[in-house]
C-alpha cells in the first residue's frame, strides 16, 4: 500500500527557522484572481493548495475566480459558498476526501459493456446502426453529486449572486468547448463585466448553473457532452489556448494559477516510460496532457515576454495594457506515477477497462491519473498540494502581500 503521508521535507530556505505569514491579509492592491486548470481527478491537488491558503489566510478574498474542467468544479463550490474562505476550502476538501468512482460515473459491467458495444457496433456498421452512445461512461452520478454539494435552485448556483451582492466576488468564469461550432466559450457572471471575443473563443454573460459546470468537466470521449440551449458543450480545456485570458479580461492585476502538471527534469523527460509499441493509454495520456496541462506554461511564457516589453514603455503609452503578476503552483511529484500505486483499488469492471487500454504498460499513466476518482488517491494529492504550498510559503506570502515571483501582462 502507498504511504498516505506524502509531505516532502521543507526547502532549505525554510529549514531551521519559523516562517510567520501575514495571516491578516484580505486582499492587497489590485484584483487578485484564482485560475484553476483541468486534469480530472488531479483537481484534488488544487484543493490541497486552497486548504493551505485558507489555513494561512482565513480572511483572504479572491474577487476573480476562473476554472476549467475539474478546476471549474472547485471554483463553483468556492464561489457558491455562503461562508468564509476557510469554511469553503474545508468543505471542498471534505467532498474530495469522500470521493469514489461510483459517485462520478457508473462503473458496473453492464453499463460499461453496453457503451463499448454500442461504439463497436457504430464503427463496424459504418455509422448505420441506430444504437448510439455518447461517451465511455455514464456521468449521471456526477450530476447528482454536484447537485447535493452545490445545492442549486432550479439548476442555478444562487450562492454566486449572493457573494456578488455582498462584494466578496467580482466575477466568476467557467470555460467550455462548444462541440457544435468548435469555439471556446467562457461563461461569466459578475459585476460590471464586459464580454469579449477573440479568434476561436468568446465570452457570454449568464447565471452559472450545474449544466455549465458539468459541461466544463466533460472529459472528451470519457464523459458525455452537455446540452446548453441548442448546442452541445464539453471540456473547456480542449480549445482554450490561453487559459489565463478569462482572468485578464475580468480585470485581474495578479493571478494565482494552479497547474496539475508535473514539470519533469531533463533526465526524467529523456527516460522511456514504455517498452515496445505504445499502448493506447500512452497515446491518449500524451494527447490529454498536451490539451489540458501544458497550455498554462505557454501562456505564462507569453505574458512574461510581454511584460519585458511593457516595462520599457511609459504607462501612458501602453494603450490599456497592464503588467500582471503571476504565481504558478504545480506538483513536486508525478501525479501519474502516484495514480499507478492506487490502480488495484479501482472497481473491477473499470479496472479491466483501463488495463485493456494499457495503463499498466507505462510507468507514468497520465490518463489513469485523470480518471482515478478514489478517496485515497484524492487525499494523497491534497496532502501533496498542501505540503508543496507550505514549502513555497514565503513566495506565496510575497505574492499576496507584496511582489510576485513571476510577472506577466494583459
Long-range contacts (C-beta under 8 A, 24 or more apart in sequence): 2-338, 2-341, 2-342, 2-376, 2-380, 4-376, 4-379, 4-380, 4-383, 5-383, 6-333, 6-338, 6-380, 6-383, 6-384, 6-387, 7-383, 7-384, 7-386, 7-387, 7-390, 8-332, 8-333, 8-387, 8-388, 8-391, 10-390, 10-391, 11-391, 11-392, 13-394, 14-391, 14-393, 14-394, 19-393, 19-394, 19-397, 21-56, 21-57, 21-393, 21-394, 21-396, 21-397, 22-57, 22-397, 22-400, 22-401, 23-56, 23-57, 23-58, 24-59, 25-57, 25-59, 25-60, 25-400, 25-401, 26-59, 26-60, 26-61, 27-60, 27-61, 27-62, 27-63, 28-400, 28-401, 28-402, 29-253, 30-252, 30-253, 30-254, 31-63, 31-64, 31-170, 31-250, 31-251, 31-252, 31-253, 31-254, 32-61, 32-62, 32-63, 32-64, 32-252, 32-253, 32-254, 32-255, 32-256, 32-400, 33-62, 33-63, 33-64, 33-65, 33-66, 33-247, 33-250, 33-252, 33-254, 33-255, 33-256, 34-62, 34-64, 34-65, 34-66, 34-75, 34-78, 34-255, 34-256, 34-257, 34-258, 35-66, 35-67, 35-71, 35-243, 35-244, 35-246, 35-247, 35-255, 35-256, 35-257, 35-258, 35-296, 36-65, 36-66, 36-67, 36-68, 36-70, 36-71, 36-72, 36-74, 36-75, 36-257, 36-258, 37-68, 37-69, 37-71, 37-237, 37-243, 37-257, 37-258, 37-259, 37-260, 37-292, 37-293, 37-296, 38-68, 38-69, 38-70, 38-71, 38-235, 38-236, 38-237, 38-260, 38-292, 38-293, 39-69, 39-70, 39-71, 39-260, 39-261, 39-292, 39-293, 39-335, 39-369, 39-370, 40-69, 40-70, 40-219, 40-369, 40-370, 40-371, 40-372, 40-373, 41-70, 41-99, 41-339, 41-369, 41-370, 41-371, 41-372, 41-373, 41-374, 41-377, 41-378, 41-381, 42-70, 42-260, 42-335, 42-369, 42-370, 42-381, 43-69, 43-70, 43-71, 43-73, 43-74, 43-96, 43-260, 44-96, 44-99, 44-377, 44-378, 44-379, 44-381, 44-382, 44-385, 45-258, 45-260, 45-331, 45-335, 45-381, 45-382, 45-384, 45-385, 46-70, 46-71, 46-74, 46-258, 46-260, 46-385, 47-74, 47-89, 47-92, 47-93, 47-96, 47-378, 47-381, 47-382, 47-385, 48-93, 48-381, 48-382, 48-383, 48-384, 48-385, 48-386, 48-387, 48-388, 48-389, 49-258, 49-329, 49-385, 49-386, 49-388, 49-389, 50-74, 50-78, 50-89, 50-92, 50-93, 50-385, 51-89, 51-90, 51-93, 51-382, 51-385, 51-386, 52-385, 52-386, 52-389, 52-390, 52-393, 53-85, 53-89, 53-389, 53-396, 54-85, 54-86, 54-88, 54-89, 54-90, 55-86, 56-393, 56-396, 56-397, 57-85, 57-400, 58-84, 58-85, 58-86, 59-84, 59-85, 60-85, 60-400, 61-85, 61-168, 62-256, 63-168, 63-169, 63-170, 63-171, 64-169, 64-170, 64-171, 64-172, 64-247, 64-250, 64-251, 64-252, 65-169, 65-171, 65-172, 65-173, 66-172, 66-173, 66-174, 66-175, 66-186, 66-246, 66-247, 66-250, 67-173, 67-174, 67-175, 67-216, 68-174, 68-175, 68-216, 68-235, 68-236, 68-237, 68-240, 68-243, 69-216, 69-217, 69-219, 69-235, 69-236, 69-237, 69-292, 70-217, 70-260, 71-258, 72-174, 72-175, 72-212, 72-213, 72-216, 72-217, 72-236, 73-146, 73-213, 73-216, 73-217, 75-172, 75-174, 76-146, 76-150, 76-157, 76-174, 76-208, 76-213, 77-149, 77-150, 79-157, 79-159, 79-160, 79-163, 79-169, 79-172, 79-208, 80-150, 80-151, 80-157, 80-158, 80-159, 80-160, 80-163, 81-159, 81-163, 82-159, 82-162, 82-163, 93-382, 95-149, 96-375, 96-378, 96-379, 96-382, 97-375, 97-378, 97-379, 97-382, 98-375, 99-373, 99-374, 99-375, 99-378, 100-373, 100-374, 100-375, 101-346, 101-347, 101-350, 101-373, 101-374, 102-141, 102-347, 103-141, 103-142, 103-145, 103-373, 104-139, 104-141, 104-142, 104-145, 104-373, 105-137, 105-138, 105-139, 105-140, 105-141, 105-142, 105-223, 106-137, 106-138, 106-140, 106-141, 107-137, 107-347, 107-349, 107-350, 108-349, 109-348, 109-349, 111-137, 111-138, 112-136, 112-137, 112-349, 112-350, 112-353, 113-349, 116-353, 134-224, 134-225, 135-218, 135-221, 135-222, 135-223, 135-224, 135-225, 136-221, 136-222, 136-223, 136-353, 137-222, 137-223, 138-224, 139-214, 139-218, 139-223, 139-224, 142-214, 142-217, 142-223, 143-210, 143-214, 146-210, 146-213, 146-214, 147-210, 150-210, 150-213, 152-209, 152-210, 155-209, 155-210, 155-211, 156-207, 156-208, 156-209, 157-207, 157-208, 157-209, 157-210, 157-213, 160-189, 160-207, 160-208, 161-189, 161-207, 164-189, 164-190, 164-191, 170-250, 170-251, 171-250, 171-251, 172-208, 173-203, 173-246, 173-247, 173-250, 174-208, 174-212, 174-213, 174-216, 174-236, 175-216, 175-236, 175-237, 175-240, 175-243, 175-246, 176-212, 176-215, 176-216, 176-228, 176-233, 176-234, 176-235, 176-236, 177-233, 177-234, 177-235, 177-236, 177-237, 177-238, 177-239, 177-240, 178-231, 178-232, 178-233, 179-225, 179-231, 179-232, 179-233, 179-234, 180-230, 180-231, 180-232, 181-231, 182-239, 183-239, 184-236, 184-238, 184-239, 184-240, 184-241, 185-233, 186-236, 186-240, 186-246, 187-212, 188-246, 188-250, 190-250, 193-250, 194-249, 196-249, 198-242, 198-245, 200-239, 200-241, 201-239, 201-240, 201-241, 201-242, 201-245, 203-246, 203-249, 219-288, 219-370, 219-371, 222-371, 235-292, 237-291, 237-292, 237-295, 238-291, 240-295, 241-295, 242-295, 242-299, 242-302, 243-295, 243-296, 243-299, 244-296, 244-299, 244-300, 244-303, 244-326, 244-408, 245-299, 248-324, 248-410, 252-324, 252-410, 253-322, 253-324, 253-325, 254-324, 254-325, 254-326, 254-327, 254-399, 254-404, 255-324, 255-325, 255-326, 255-327, 255-408, 256-326, 256-327, 256-329, 256-399, 257-296, 257-300, 257-326, 257-327, 257-328, 257-329, 258-328, 258-329, 258-330, 258-385, 259-293, 259-296, 259-297, 259-328, 259-329, 259-330, 260-293, 260-330, 260-331, 260-335, 261-289, 261-293, 261-294, 261-296, 261-297, 261-330, 261-331, 262-330, 262-331, 262-332, 262-333, 262-334, 262-335, 262-336, 263-330, 264-334, 268-334, 273-362, 273-363, 273-364, 274-361, 274-362, 274-363, 275-361, 278-358, 278-362, 279-357, 279-358, 279-359, 279-361, 279-362, 280-357, 280-358, 281-354, 281-357, 281-358, 281-359, 281-361, 281-362, 281-365, 281-367, 281-368, 282-358, 282-361, 282-362, 282-365, 284-357, 284-367, 285-336, 285-362, 285-364, 285-365, 285-366, 285-367, 285-368, 286-366, 288-366, 288-367, 288-370, 289-366, 292-370, 296-328, 297-328, 300-326, 300-328, 300-406, 300-408, 302-408, 303-407, 303-408, 303-409, 303-410, 304-406, 304-407, 304-408, 306-408, 306-409, 307-407, 307-408, 307-409, 309-409, 310-409, 321-409, 321-410, 322-409, 322-410, 323-407, 323-408, 323-409, 324-407, 324-408, 324-409, 324-410, 325-399, 325-403, 325-404, 325-406, 325-407, 325-408, 326-404, 326-406, 326-407, 326-408, 327-395, 327-396, 327-399, 327-404, 327-405, 327-406, 328-406, 329-385, 329-388, 329-389, 329-392, 330-388, 331-381, 331-384, 331-385, 331-388, 332-384, 332-388, 332-391, 333-384, 334-364, 335-369, 335-381, 336-364, 336-365, 336-366, 336-368, 336-369, 337-363, 337-364, 338-369, 338-377, 338-380, 338-381, 338-384, 339-365, 339-368, 339-369, 339-372, 339-377, 340-364, 340-365, 340-368, 342-372, 342-374, 342-376, 342-377, 342-380, 343-368, 343-372, 345-374, 345-376, 346-372, 346-374
